[in-house]
Amino acid sequence: MSRLRPFHLAFPVRDLKEAKRFYVDFLGCGLGRSSDKWIDFDFFGHQVVAHLVKDKKNKTQTSAVDSKNVPVEHFGIILSMPDWKKLALKLESKGVNFIIKPYIRFKNLPGEQATMFFLDPSGNALEFKAFKDDSEIFKT
């Protein structure tokens, strides 16, 4: 495949107004179509859709990565390093409760990257990362 296309992801939320405040007002995502059961967000050029569910299960399974308990179910975006640093400072200044605080993993190894994990108000895990060198995103 030669052309990167926007992805689509649907995820459950417990309250649409709360999700809208978080994704639009807090993270700065654009707002798309919506109904009383779902909302489309422009998540850094990708379409993510929050679907209202009655019983969202909050049990998060983790997997050990780099000596940290990474939530197995998560989504996010790869930012540029300056944008990642700016977002990390914003989240830290707002007192976000990180699952994994902003840090550099695989330091001085192929795929060196900055990463951080936190939850949205419905308990969905988000990862924001940036690579020291984007050409190493898939490097082993």
A tleap script that builds the chain and sets N, CA, C and O, in Angstrom:
source leaprc.protein.ff14SB
mol = sequence {
  NMET SER ARG LEU ARG PRO PHE HIE LEU ALA
  PHE PRO VAL ARG ASP LEU LYS GLU ALA LYS
  ARG PHE TYR VAL ASP PHE LEU GLY CYS GLY
  LEU GLY ARG SER SER ASP LYS TRP ILE ASP
  PHE ASP PHE PHE GLY HIE GLN VAL VAL ALA
  HIE LEU VAL LYS ASP LYS LYS ASN LYS THR
  GLN THR SER ALA VAL ASP SER LYS ASN VAL
  PRO VAL GLU HIE PHE GLY ILE ILE LEU SER
  MET PRO ASP TRP LYS LYS LEU ALA LEU LYS
  LEU GLU SER LYS GLY VAL ASN PHE ILE ILE
  LYS PRO TYR ILE ARG PHE LYS ASN LEU PRO
  GLY GLU GLN ALA THR MET PHE PHE LEU ASP
  PRO SER GLY ASN ALA LEU GLU PHE LYS ALA
  PHE LYS ASP ASP SER GLU ILE PHE LYS CTHR
}
set mol.1.N position { 0.834 -1.180 0.000 }
set mol.1.CA position { 0.000 0.000 0.000 }
set mol.1.C position { 0.877 1.242 0.000 }
set mol.1.O position { 1.825 1.347 0.779 }
set mol.2.N position { 0.557 2.167 -0.869 }
set mol.2.CA position { 1.439 3.312 -1.010 }
set mol.2.C position { 0.902 4.597 -0.404 }
set mol.2.O position { 1.668 5.540 -0.209 }
set mol.3.N position { -0.373 4.666 -0.103 }
set mol.3.CA position { -0.941 5.924 0.392 }
set mol.3.C position { -1.608 5.728 1.746 }
set mol.3.O position { -2.477 4.871 1.909 }
set mol.4.N position { -1.194 6.522 2.697 }
set mol.4.CA position { -1.795 6.462 4.019 }
set mol.4.C position { -3.183 7.079 3.964 }
set mol.4.O position { -3.354 8.201 3.489 }
set mol.5.N position { -4.153 6.358 4.442 }
set mol.5.CA position { -5.544 6.820 4.460 }
set mol.5.C position { -5.984 6.965 5.909 }
set mol.5.O position { -5.441 6.299 6.791 }
set mol.6.N position { -6.968 7.834 6.166 }
set mol.6.CA position { -7.475 7.964 7.533 }
set mol.6.C position { -8.078 6.642 8.018 }
set mol.6.O position { -8.714 5.925 7.245 }
set mol.7.N position { -7.879 6.328 9.284 }
set mol.7.CA position { -8.507 5.135 9.833 }
set mol.7.C position { -9.824 5.506 10.488 }
set mol.7.O position { -10.099 6.679 10.737 }
set mol.8.N position { -10.631 4.498 10.765 }
set mol.8.CA position { -11.913 4.644 11.447 }
set mol.8.C position { -11.885 3.729 12.664 }
set mol.8.O position { -11.494 2.565 12.574 }
set mol.9.N position { -12.302 4.269 13.796 }
set mol.9.CA position { -12.343 3.487 15.024 }
set mol.9.C position { -13.587 3.867 15.795 }
set mol.9.O position { -13.865 5.053 15.971 }
set mol.10.N position { -14.337 2.894 16.256 }
set mol.10.CA position { -15.508 3.129 17.108 }
set mol.10.C position { -15.196 2.611 18.501 }
set mol.10.O position { -14.550 1.575 18.657 }
set mol.11.N position { -15.661 3.342 19.521 }
set mol.11.CA position { -15.381 2.952 20.896 }
set mol.11.C position { -16.557 3.343 21.791 }
set mol.11.O position { -17.309 4.260 21.457 }
set mol.12.N position { -16.723 2.656 22.924 }
set mol.12.CA position { -17.861 2.913 23.812 }
set mol.12.C position { -17.600 4.052 24.793 }
set mol.12.O position { -16.483 4.232 25.278 }
set mol.13.N position { -18.651 4.814 25.073 }
set mol.13.CA position { -18.585 5.846 26.113 }
set mol.13.C position { -19.848 5.777 26.956 }
set mol.13.O position { -20.881 5.285 26.502 }
set mol.14.N position { -19.761 6.274 28.190 }
set mol.14.CA position { -20.900 6.232 29.102 }
set mol.14.C position { -21.784 7.464 28.994 }
set mol.14.O position { -22.947 7.428 29.396 }
set mol.15.N position { -21.237 8.574 28.444 }
set mol.15.CA position { -21.968 9.840 28.380 }
set mol.15.C position { -21.439 10.641 27.190 }
set mol.15.O position { -20.253 10.965 27.134 }
set mol.16.N position { -22.320 10.959 26.244 }
set mol.16.CA position { -21.887 11.660 25.032 }
set mol.16.C position { -21.455 13.104 25.302 }
set mol.16.O position { -20.494 13.577 24.695 }
set mol.17.N position { -22.136 13.799 26.186 }
set mol.17.CA position { -21.741 15.185 26.495 }
set mol.17.C position { -20.349 15.216 27.127 }
set mol.17.O position { -19.526 16.072 26.805 }
set mol.18.N position { -20.108 14.282 28.016 }
set mol.18.CA position { -18.807 14.176 28.669 }
set mol.18.C position { -17.721 13.859 27.627 }
set mol.18.O position { -16.639 14.444 27.656 }
set mol.19.N position { -18.016 12.934 26.713 }
set mol.19.CA position { -17.072 12.565 25.661 }
set mol.19.C position { -16.786 13.777 24.766 }
set mol.19.O position { -15.638 14.023 24.396 }
set mol.20.N position { -17.825 14.525 24.423 }
set mol.20.CA position { -17.651 15.705 23.571 }
set mol.20.C position { -16.753 16.737 24.263 }
set mol.20.O position { -15.858 17.295 23.629 }
set mol.21.N position { -16.980 16.991 25.538 }
set mol.21.CA position { -16.129 17.938 26.274 }
set mol.21.C position { -14.667 17.477 26.260 }
set mol.21.O position { -13.756 18.279 26.053 }
set mol.22.N position { -14.458 16.188 26.480 }
set mol.22.CA position { -13.095 15.674 26.545 }
set mol.22.C position { -12.407 15.730 25.178 }
set mol.22.O position { -11.317 16.289 25.055 }
set mol.23.N position { -13.037 15.159 24.160 }
set mol.23.CA position { -12.384 15.053 22.851 }
set mol.23.C position { -12.315 16.387 22.111 }
set mol.23.O position { -11.320 16.657 21.438 }
set mol.24.N position { -13.338 17.221 22.217 }
set mol.24.CA position { -13.341 18.510 21.507 }
set mol.24.C position { -12.682 19.603 22.351 }
set mol.24.O position { -11.701 20.213 21.924 }
set mol.25.N position { -13.212 19.846 23.529 }
set mol.25.CA position { -12.733 20.966 24.345 }
set mol.25.C position { -11.355 20.711 24.949 }
set mol.25.O position { -10.533 21.625 25.014 }
set mol.26.N position { -11.094 19.487 25.391 }
set mol.26.CA position { -9.838 19.191 26.075 }
set mol.26.C position { -8.726 18.807 25.100 }
set mol.26.O position { -7.643 19.392 25.136 }
set mol.27.N position { -8.988 17.816 24.215 }
set mol.27.CA position { -7.956 17.369 23.285 }
set mol.27.C position { -7.876 18.201 22.013 }
set mol.27.O position { -6.858 18.180 21.321 }
set mol.28.N position { -8.950 18.938 21.697 }
set mol.28.CA position { -8.941 19.788 20.505 }
set mol.28.C position { -9.346 19.093 19.221 }
set mol.28.O position { -9.019 19.570 18.134 }
set mol.29.N position { -10.055 17.972 19.322 }
set mol.29.CA position { -10.527 17.264 18.126 }
set mol.29.C position { -11.665 18.037 17.477 }
set mol.29.O position { -12.407 18.758 18.144 }
set mol.30.N position { -11.789 17.874 16.166 }
set mol.30.CA position { -12.917 18.455 15.449 }
set mol.30.C position { -14.166 17.621 15.664 }
set mol.30.O position { -14.099 16.442 16.012 }
set mol.31.N position { -15.285 18.248 15.452 }
set mol.31.CA position { -16.579 17.577 15.635 }
set mol.31.C position { -17.183 17.266 14.275 }
set mol.31.O position { -17.200 18.117 13.386 }
set mol.32.N position { -17.680 16.038 14.116 }
set mol.32.CA position { -18.333 15.621 12.876 }
set mol.32.C position { -19.815 15.406 13.112 }
set mol.32.O position { -20.433 16.087 13.929 }
set mol.33.N position { -20.379 14.447 12.385 }
set mol.33.CA position { -21.802 14.126 12.528 }
set mol.33.C position { -22.079 13.543 13.902 }
set mol.33.O position { -21.176 13.056 14.584 }
set mol.34.N position { -23.360 13.603 14.300 }
set mol.34.CA position { -23.718 13.021 15.591 }
set mol.34.C position { -25.196 12.698 15.629 }
set mol.34.O position { -25.969 13.139 14.779 }
set mol.35.N position { -25.571 11.927 16.622 }
set mol.35.CA position { -26.977 11.625 16.911 }
set mol.35.C position { -27.079 11.545 18.437 }
set mol.35.O position { -26.140 11.899 19.150 }
set mol.36.N position { -28.210 11.082 18.918 }
set mol.36.CA position { -28.335 10.918 20.368 }
set mol.36.C position { -27.675 9.626 20.852 }
set mol.36.O position { -27.735 9.307 22.039 }
set mol.37.N position { -27.044 8.878 19.935 }
set mol.37.CA position { -26.400 7.605 20.284 }
set mol.37.C position { -24.906 7.564 19.961 }
set mol.37.O position { -24.203 6.668 20.429 }
set mol.38.N position { -24.404 8.531 19.160 }
set mol.38.CA position { -22.998 8.512 18.765 }
set mol.38.C position { -22.538 9.905 18.328 }
set mol.38.O position { -23.349 10.770 17.996 }
set mol.39.N position { -21.199 10.102 18.338 }
set mol.39.CA position { -20.577 11.339 17.859 }
set mol.39.C position { -19.318 10.974 17.075 }
set mol.39.O position { -18.493 10.189 17.543 }
set mol.40.N position { -19.179 11.550 15.881 }
set mol.40.CA position { -17.938 11.442 15.103 }
set mol.40.C position { -16.981 12.546 15.532 }
set mol.40.O position { -17.383 13.696 15.703 }
set mol.41.N position { -15.709 12.186 15.703 }
set mol.41.CA position { -14.678 13.175 15.996 }
set mol.41.C position { -13.591 13.103 14.930 }
set mol.41.O position { -13.277 12.027 14.422 }
set mol.42.N position { -13.023 14.255 14.599 }
set mol.42.CA position { -11.838 14.329 13.752 }
set mol.42.C position { -10.650 14.222 14.696 }
set mol.42.O position { -10.231 15.210 15.300 }
set mol.43.N position { -10.116 13.021 14.817 }
set mol.43.CA position { -9.020 12.707 15.728 }
set mol.43.C position { -7.710 12.796 14.945 }
set mol.43.O position { -7.199 11.786 14.462 }
set mol.44.N position { -7.172 14.012 14.824 }
set mol.44.CA position { -5.922 14.249 14.109 }
set mol.44.C position { -6.002 13.741 12.665 }
set mol.44.O position { -5.056 13.144 12.151 }
set mol.45.N position { -7.147 13.991 12.025 }
set mol.45.CA position { -7.341 13.586 10.640 }
set mol.45.C position { -7.958 12.210 10.466 }
set mol.45.O position { -8.169 11.771 9.335 }
set mol.46.N position { -8.247 11.529 11.544 }
set mol.46.CA position { -8.847 10.201 11.493 }
set mol.46.C position { -10.241 10.258 12.100 }
set mol.46.O position { -10.525 11.115 12.936 }
set mol.47.N position { -11.100 9.355 11.683 }
set mol.47.CA position { -12.480 9.349 12.166 }
set mol.47.C position { -12.627 8.358 13.314 }
set mol.47.O position { -12.506 7.147 13.130 }
set mol.48.N position { -12.891 8.896 14.497 }
set mol.48.CA position { -13.207 8.048 15.634 }
set mol.48.C position { -14.627 8.377 16.069 }
set mol.48.O position { -15.057 9.530 16.023 }
set mol.49.N position { -15.340 7.349 16.487 }
set mol.49.CA position { -16.752 7.516 16.798 }
set mol.49.C position { -17.035 6.993 18.201 }
set mol.49.O position { -16.798 5.826 18.512 }
set mol.50.N position { -17.548 7.890 19.037 }
set mol.50.CA position { -17.946 7.525 20.394 }
set mol.50.C position { -19.389 7.033 20.346 }
set mol.50.O position { -20.286 7.768 19.934 }
set mol.51.N position { -19.609 5.794 20.766 }
set mol.51.CA position { -20.950 5.204 20.807 }
set mol.51.C position { -21.411 5.100 22.248 }
set mol.51.O position { -20.694 4.571 23.097 }
set mol.52.N position { -22.596 5.598 22.527 }
set mol.52.CA position { -23.171 5.528 23.854 }
set mol.52.C position { -23.543 4.086 24.187 }
set mol.52.O position { -24.242 3.423 23.421 }
set mol.53.N position { -23.074 3.613 25.329 }
set mol.53.CA position { -23.413 2.269 25.803 }
set mol.53.C position { -23.907 2.379 27.237 }
set mol.53.O position { -23.474 3.251 27.991 }
set mol.54.N position { -24.810 1.493 27.601 }
set mol.54.CA position { -25.373 1.526 28.959 }
set mol.54.C position { -24.409 0.976 29.988 }
set mol.54.O position { -24.216 1.571 31.048 }
set mol.55.N position { -23.811 -0.147 29.682 }
set mol.55.CA position { -22.953 -0.813 30.659 }
set mol.55.C position { -21.536 -0.957 30.123 }
set mol.55.O position { -21.166 -2.018 29.618 }
set mol.56.N position { -20.747 0.096 30.229 }
set mol.56.CA position { -19.353 0.028 29.803 }
set mol.56.C position { -18.549 -0.702 30.860 }
set mol.56.O position { -18.519 -0.292 32.021 }
set mol.57.N position { -17.911 -1.760 30.469 }
set mol.57.CA position { -17.070 -2.508 31.385 }
set mol.57.C position { -15.722 -1.800 31.490 }
set mol.57.O position { -15.108 -1.487 30.470 }
set mol.58.N position { -15.260 -1.546 32.703 }
set mol.58.CA position { -14.036 -0.785 32.906 }
set mol.58.C position { -12.830 -1.640 33.262 }
set mol.58.O position { -11.779 -1.104 33.616 }
set mol.59.N position { -12.961 -2.959 33.174 }
set mol.59.CA position { -11.813 -3.808 33.499 }
set mol.59.C position { -10.783 -3.702 32.373 }
set mol.59.O position { -11.046 -4.094 31.236 }
set mol.60.N position { -9.628 -3.177 32.702 }
set mol.60.CA position { -8.564 -2.976 31.726 }
set mol.60.C position { -7.501 -4.040 31.906 }
set mol.60.O position { -6.900 -4.154 32.974 }
set mol.61.N position { -7.267 -4.822 30.856 }
set mol.61.CA position { -6.190 -5.804 30.879 }
set mol.61.C position { -4.907 -5.119 30.446 }
set mol.61.O position { -4.926 -4.220 29.605 }
set mol.62.N position { -3.805 -5.540 31.016 }
set mol.62.CA position { -2.521 -4.934 30.678 }
set mol.62.C position { -1.531 -5.987 30.201 }
set mol.62.O position { -1.703 -7.186 30.422 }
set mol.63.N position { -0.489 -5.495 29.539 }
set mol.63.CA position { 0.602 -6.332 29.070 }
set mol.63.C position { 1.899 -5.614 29.424 }
set mol.63.O position { 1.997 -4.397 29.265 }
set mol.64.N position { 2.885 -6.350 29.897 }
set mol.64.CA position { 4.161 -5.744 30.281 }
set mol.64.C position { 4.949 -5.341 29.042 }
set mol.64.O position { 5.270 -6.174 28.195 }
set mol.65.N position { 5.255 -4.050 28.950 }
set mol.65.CA position { 6.077 -3.509 27.873 }
set mol.65.C position { 7.042 -2.521 28.512 }
set mol.65.O position { 6.623 -1.576 29.181 }
set mol.66.N position { 8.328 -2.743 28.303 }
set mol.66.CA position { 9.333 -1.820 28.823 }
set mol.66.C position { 9.166 -1.612 30.334 }
set mol.66.O position { 9.299 -0.495 30.832 }
set mol.67.N position { 8.875 -2.690 31.049 }
set mol.67.CA position { 8.681 -2.685 32.508 }
set mol.67.C position { 7.494 -1.851 32.970 }
set mol.67.O position { 7.467 -1.397 34.114 }
set mol.68.N position { 6.519 -1.644 32.101 }
set mol.68.CA position { 5.307 -0.887 32.433 }
set mol.68.C position { 4.094 -1.749 32.085 }
set mol.68.O position { 4.166 -2.604 31.203 }
set mol.69.N position { 2.975 -1.518 32.785 }
set mol.69.CA position { 1.732 -2.228 32.496 }
set mol.69.C position { 0.916 -1.423 31.488 }
set mol.69.O position { 0.168 -0.516 31.853 }
set mol.70.N position { 1.078 -1.772 30.219 }
set mol.70.CA position { 0.408 -1.068 29.125 }
set mol.70.C position { -0.994 -1.638 28.940 }
set mol.70.O position { -1.154 -2.855 28.845 }
set mol.71.N position { -2.017 -0.776 28.888 }
set mol.71.CA position { -3.372 -1.269 28.625 }
set mol.71.C position { -3.414 -1.942 27.255 }
set mol.71.O position { -3.017 -1.340 26.257 }
set mol.72.N position { -3.890 -3.178 27.201 }
set mol.72.CA position { -3.937 -3.897 25.937 }
set mol.72.C position { -4.867 -3.184 24.956 }
set mol.72.O position { -4.507 -2.980 23.797 }
set mol.73.N position { -6.045 -2.810 25.409 }
set mol.73.CA position { -6.975 -2.083 24.540 }
set mol.73.C position { -6.720 -0.594 24.694 }
set mol.73.O position { -6.982 -0.008 25.744 }
set mol.74.N position { -6.203 0.011 23.624 }
set mol.74.CA position { -5.960 1.448 23.626 }
set mol.74.C position { -5.874 1.932 22.182 }
set mol.74.O position { -5.697 1.142 21.255 }
set mol.75.N position { -6.002 3.231 22.013 }
set mol.75.CA position { -5.769 3.833 20.709 }
set mol.75.C position { -5.129 5.188 20.924 }
set mol.75.O position { -5.106 5.706 22.041 }
set mol.76.N position { -4.610 5.759 19.852 }
set mol.76.CA position { -3.959 7.046 19.968 }
set mol.76.C position { -3.425 7.506 18.642 }
set mol.76.O position { -3.932 7.134 17.583 }
set mol.77.N position { -2.392 8.321 18.711 }
set mol.77.CA position { -1.838 8.914 17.500 }
set mol.77.C position { -0.340 9.092 17.689 }
set mol.77.O position { 0.146 9.235 18.811 }
set mol.78.N position { 0.379 9.082 16.586 }
set mol.78.CA position { 1.803 9.396 16.595 }
set mol.78.C position { 1.936 10.855 16.176 }
set mol.78.O position { 1.624 11.223 15.044 }
set mol.79.N position { 2.401 11.669 17.102 }
set mol.79.CA position { 2.595 13.095 16.858 }
set mol.79.C position { 4.050 13.375 16.486 }
set mol.79.O position { 4.905 12.497 16.597 }
set mol.80.N position { 4.323 14.595 16.047 }
set mol.80.CA position { 5.716 15.025 15.917 }
set mol.80.C position { 6.243 15.203 17.343 }
set mol.80.O position { 5.457 15.377 18.275 }
set mol.81.N position { 7.548 15.161 17.517 }
set mol.81.CA position { 8.114 15.305 18.856 }
set mol.81.C position { 7.758 16.665 19.480 }
set mol.81.O position { 7.403 16.704 20.658 }
set mol.82.N position { 7.839 17.784 18.735 }
set mol.82.CA position { 7.437 19.059 19.357 }
set mol.82.C position { 5.965 19.067 19.787 }
set mol.82.O position { 5.640 19.590 20.853 }
set mol.83.N position { 5.070 18.490 18.967 }
set mol.83.CA position { 3.651 18.443 19.335 }
set mol.83.C position { 3.420 17.533 20.537 }
set mol.83.O position { 2.587 17.830 21.393 }
set mol.84.N position { 4.162 16.418 20.603 }
set mol.84.CA position { 4.043 15.512 21.747 }
set mol.84.C position { 4.455 16.218 23.031 }
set mol.84.O position { 3.761 16.131 24.044 }
set mol.85.N position { 5.588 16.920 22.989 }
set mol.85.CA position { 6.075 17.641 24.173 }
set mol.85.C position { 5.068 18.702 24.612 }
set mol.85.O position { 4.818 18.868 25.806 }
set mol.86.N position { 4.498 19.413 23.658 }
set mol.86.CA position { 3.499 20.445 23.961 }
set mol.86.C position { 2.274 19.829 24.628 }
set mol.86.O position { 1.774 20.358 25.621 }
set mol.87.N position { 1.789 18.708 24.085 }
set mol.87.CA position { 0.631 18.029 24.672 }
set mol.87.C position { 0.961 17.492 26.063 }
set mol.87.O position { 0.146 17.607 26.978 }
set mol.88.N position { 2.138 16.913 26.229 }
set mol.88.CA position { 2.533 16.382 27.541 }
set mol.88.C position { 2.536 17.491 28.588 }
set mol.88.O position { 2.047 17.293 29.701 }
set mol.89.N position { 3.074 18.638 28.248 }
set mol.89.CA position { 3.082 19.772 29.183 }
set mol.89.C position { 1.668 20.235 29.504 }
set mol.89.O position { 1.358 20.538 30.656 }
set mol.90.N position { 0.807 20.291 28.487 }
set mol.90.CA position { -0.590 20.693 28.693 }
set mol.90.C position { -1.284 19.728 29.645 }
set mol.90.O position { -1.947 20.154 30.591 }
set mol.91.N position { -1.132 18.422 29.397 }
set mol.91.CA position { -1.795 17.419 30.231 }
set mol.91.C position { -1.255 17.448 31.662 }
set mol.91.O position { -2.020 17.344 32.620 }
set mol.92.N position { 0.053 17.588 31.801 }
set mol.92.CA position { 0.647 17.667 33.137 }
set mol.92.C position { 0.149 18.905 33.881 }
set mol.92.O position { -0.132 18.835 35.077 }
set mol.93.N position { 0.038 20.035 33.186 }
set mol.93.CA position { -0.413 21.276 33.837 }
set mol.93.C position { -1.876 21.192 34.254 }
set mol.93.O position { -2.297 21.873 35.190 }
set mol.94.N position { -2.653 20.361 33.564 }
set mol.94.CA position { -4.064 20.197 33.904 }
set mol.94.C position { -4.290 19.072 34.914 }
set mol.94.O position { -5.428 18.773 35.276 }
set mol.95.N position { -3.199 18.453 35.364 }
set mol.95.CA position { -3.291 17.432 36.399 }
set mol.95.C position { -3.870 16.112 35.933 }
set mol.95.O position { -4.515 15.409 36.711 }
set mol.96.N position { -3.649 15.764 34.668 }
set mol.96.CA position { -4.149 14.487 34.156 }
set mol.96.C position { -3.539 13.345 34.955 }
set mol.96.O position { -2.349 13.353 35.268 }
set mol.97.N position { -4.368 12.369 35.279 }
set mol.97.CA position { -3.928 11.181 35.999 }
set mol.97.C position { -3.438 10.163 34.961 }
set mol.97.O position { -4.243 9.450 34.362 }
set mol.98.N position { -2.144 10.099 34.756 }
set mol.98.CA position { -1.574 9.223 33.739 }
set mol.98.C position { -1.565 7.772 34.205 }
set mol.98.O position { -1.310 7.482 35.374 }
set mol.99.N position { -1.844 6.873 33.280 }
set mol.99.CA position { -1.607 5.445 33.512 }
set mol.99.C position { -0.095 5.229 33.440 }
set mol.99.O position { 0.497 4.569 34.295 }
set mol.100.N position { 0.509 5.797 32.410 }
set mol.100.CA position { 1.959 5.799 32.242 }
set mol.100.C position { 2.349 7.243 31.937 }
set mol.100.O position { 1.954 7.798 30.912 }
set mol.101.N position { 3.116 7.835 32.824 }
set mol.101.CA position { 3.532 9.230 32.671 }
set mol.101.C position { 4.414 9.386 31.435 }
set mol.101.O position { 5.053 8.429 30.999 }
set mol.102.N position { 4.447 10.592 30.874 }
set mol.102.CA position { 5.289 10.837 29.698 }
set mol.102.C position { 6.750 10.457 29.967 }
set mol.102.O position { 7.342 10.863 30.967 }
set mol.103.N position { 7.306 9.676 29.059 }
set mol.103.CA position { 8.714 9.289 29.166 }
set mol.103.C position { 9.214 8.805 27.817 }
set mol.103.O position { 8.435 8.605 26.885 }
set mol.104.N position { 10.534 8.619 27.723 }
set mol.104.CA position { 11.173 8.110 26.506 }
set mol.104.C position { 11.451 6.625 26.709 }
set mol.104.O position { 12.079 6.222 27.688 }
set mol.105.N position { 10.974 5.826 25.768 }
set mol.105.CA position { 11.235 4.384 25.849 }
set mol.105.C position { 12.179 3.982 24.715 }
set mol.105.O position { 12.291 4.674 23.703 }
set mol.106.N position { 12.842 2.865 24.908 }
set mol.106.CA position { 13.820 2.335 23.946 }
set mol.106.C position { 14.920 3.364 23.667 }
set mol.106.O position { 15.373 3.513 22.532 }
set mol.107.N position { 15.339 4.067 24.718 }
set mol.107.CA position { 16.350 5.125 24.601 }
set mol.107.C position { 17.607 4.579 23.935 }
set mol.107.O position { 18.147 3.546 24.330 }
set mol.108.N position { 18.056 5.307 22.908 }
set mol.108.CA position { 19.265 4.975 22.142 }
set mol.108.C position { 19.177 3.631 21.427 }
set mol.108.O position { 20.204 3.031 21.110 }
set mol.109.N position { 17.963 3.153 21.170 }
set mol.109.CA position { 17.737 1.912 20.429 }
set mol.109.C position { 16.884 2.224 19.206 }
set mol.109.O position { 16.272 3.289 19.135 }
set mol.110.N position { 16.837 1.306 18.243 }
set mol.110.CA position { 15.929 1.529 17.114 }
set mol.110.C position { 14.488 1.703 17.617 }
set mol.110.O position { 14.036 0.961 18.489 }
set mol.111.N position { 13.795 2.659 17.077 }
set mol.111.CA position { 12.418 2.894 17.488 }
set mol.111.C position { 12.283 3.739 18.747 }
set mol.111.O position { 11.228 3.730 19.381 }
set mol.112.N position { 13.341 4.476 19.126 }
set mol.112.CA position { 13.247 5.339 20.312 }
set mol.112.C position { 12.014 6.234 20.171 }
set mol.112.O position { 11.783 6.839 19.125 }
set mol.113.N position { 11.234 6.302 21.242 }
set mol.113.CA position { 9.974 7.038 21.177 }
set mol.113.C position { 9.577 7.619 22.521 }
set mol.113.O position { 9.927 7.101 23.582 }
set mol.114.N position { 8.842 8.702 22.439 }
set mol.114.CA position { 8.213 9.296 23.611 }
set mol.114.C position { 6.796 8.737 23.664 }
set mol.114.O position { 6.150 8.577 22.628 }
set mol.115.N position { 6.312 8.441 24.866 }
set mol.115.CA position { 4.969 7.878 24.993 }
set mol.115.C position { 4.340 8.317 26.302 }
set mol.115.O position { 5.024 8.678 27.259 }
set mol.116.N position { 3.016 8.275 26.315 }
set mol.116.CA position { 2.243 8.529 27.540 }
set mol.116.C position { 0.875 7.898 27.353 }
set mol.116.O position { 0.353 7.833 26.240 }
set mol.117.N position { 0.300 7.432 28.459 }
set mol.117.CA position { -1.016 6.807 28.461 }
set mol.117.C position { -1.894 7.470 29.510 }
set mol.117.O position { -1.432 7.777 30.609 }
set mol.118.N position { -3.159 7.690 29.173 }
set mol.118.CA position { -4.139 8.192 30.128 }
set mol.118.C position { -5.516 7.748 29.670 }
set mol.118.O position { -5.676 7.260 28.551 }
set mol.119.N position { -6.510 7.915 30.530 }
set mol.119.CA position { -7.867 7.477 30.231 }
set mol.119.C position { -8.763 8.645 29.865 }
set mol.119.O position { -8.586 9.757 30.363 }
set mol.120.N position { -9.736 8.383 28.984 }
set mol.120.CA position { -10.789 9.374 28.768 }
set mol.120.C position { -11.805 9.204 29.901 }
set mol.120.O position { -11.668 8.272 30.693 }
set mol.121.N position { -12.808 10.063 30.007 }
set mol.121.CA position { -13.759 9.966 31.126 }
set mol.121.C position { -14.524 8.645 31.211 }
set mol.121.O position { -15.027 8.293 32.278 }
set mol.122.N position { -14.617 7.908 30.094 }
set mol.122.CA position { -15.313 6.615 30.106 }
set mol.122.C position { -14.386 5.446 30.370 }
set mol.122.O position { -14.823 4.296 30.360 }
set mol.123.N position { -13.115 5.721 30.607 }
set mol.123.CA position { -12.172 4.650 30.912 }
set mol.123.C position { -11.472 4.064 29.705 }
set mol.123.O position { -10.806 3.036 29.832 }
set mol.124.N position { -11.598 4.686 28.523 }
set mol.124.CA position { -10.875 4.226 27.334 }
set mol.124.C position { -9.434 4.710 27.419 }
set mol.124.O position { -9.174 5.888 27.664 }
set mol.125.N position { -8.503 3.786 27.214 }
set mol.125.CA position { -7.081 4.124 27.294 }
set mol.125.C position { -6.608 4.748 25.985 }
set mol.125.O position { -6.895 4.250 24.896 }
set mol.126.N position { -5.875 5.855 26.122 }
set mol.126.CA position { -5.303 6.567 24.981 }
set mol.126.C position { -3.791 6.589 25.109 }
set mol.126.O position { -3.251 6.781 26.199 }
set mol.127.N position { -3.112 6.390 23.982 }
set mol.127.CA position { -1.657 6.524 23.954 }
set mol.127.C position { -1.296 7.591 22.934 }
set mol.127.O position { -1.762 7.561 21.795 }
set mol.128.N position { -0.471 8.523 23.350 }
set mol.128.CA position { 0.085 9.510 22.439 }
set mol.128.C position { 1.580 9.279 22.434 }
set mol.128.O position { 2.209 9.182 23.488 }
set mol.129.N position { 2.155 9.189 21.219 }
set mol.129.CA position { 3.576 8.912 21.121 }
set mol.129.C position { 4.200 9.761 20.033 }
set mol.129.O position { 3.502 10.346 19.205 }
set mol.130.N position { 5.513 9.821 20.043 }
set mol.130.CA position { 6.300 10.494 19.012 }
set mol.130.C position { 7.623 9.756 18.903 }
set mol.130.O position { 8.192 9.331 19.909 }
set mol.131.N position { 8.103 9.609 17.690 }
set mol.131.CA position { 9.372 8.924 17.474 }
set mol.131.C position { 10.491 9.932 17.298 }
set mol.131.O position { 10.298 11.007 16.731 }
set mol.132.N position { 11.660 9.570 17.792 }
set mol.132.CA position { 12.844 10.398 17.582 }
set mol.132.C position { 13.077 10.547 16.081 }
set mol.132.O position { 13.471 11.611 15.604 }
set mol.133.N position { 12.826 9.456 15.339 }
set mol.133.CA position { 13.006 9.435 13.887 }
set mol.133.C position { 11.840 8.643 13.295 }
set mol.133.O position { 11.754 7.430 13.482 }
set mol.134.N position { 10.945 9.326 12.583 }
set mol.134.CA position { 9.759 8.657 12.038 }
set mol.134.C position { 10.093 7.501 11.093 }
set mol.134.O position { 9.258 6.621 10.884 }
set mol.135.N position { 11.286 7.488 10.523 }
set mol.135.CA position { 11.648 6.376 9.641 }
set mol.135.C position { 11.841 5.084 10.428 }
set mol.135.O position { 11.977 4.014 9.836 }
set mol.136.N position { 11.855 5.175 11.771 }
set mol.136.CA position { 12.046 3.998 12.624 }
set mol.136.C position { 10.748 3.513 13.270 }
set mol.136.O position { 10.785 2.703 14.197 }
set mol.137.N position { 9.597 3.999 12.788 }
set mol.137.CA position { 8.320 3.601 13.386 }
set mol.137.C position { 8.163 2.076 13.363 }
set mol.137.O position { 7.686 1.497 14.339 }
set mol.138.N position { 8.548 1.427 12.286 }
set mol.138.CA position { 8.387 -0.027 12.179 }
set mol.138.C position { 9.731 -0.773 12.256 }
set mol.138.O position { 9.793 -1.967 11.963 }
set mol.139.N position { 10.781 -0.083 12.641 }
set mol.139.CA position { 12.097 -0.705 12.698 }
set mol.139.C position { 12.157 -1.700 13.859 }
set mol.139.O position { 11.646 -1.433 14.946 }
set mol.140.N position { 12.782 -2.838 13.614 }
set mol.140.CA position { 12.907 -3.868 14.638 }
set mol.140.C position { 14.295 -3.863 15.247 }
set mol.140.O position { 14.583 -4.668 16.133 }
savepdb mol mol.pdb
quit
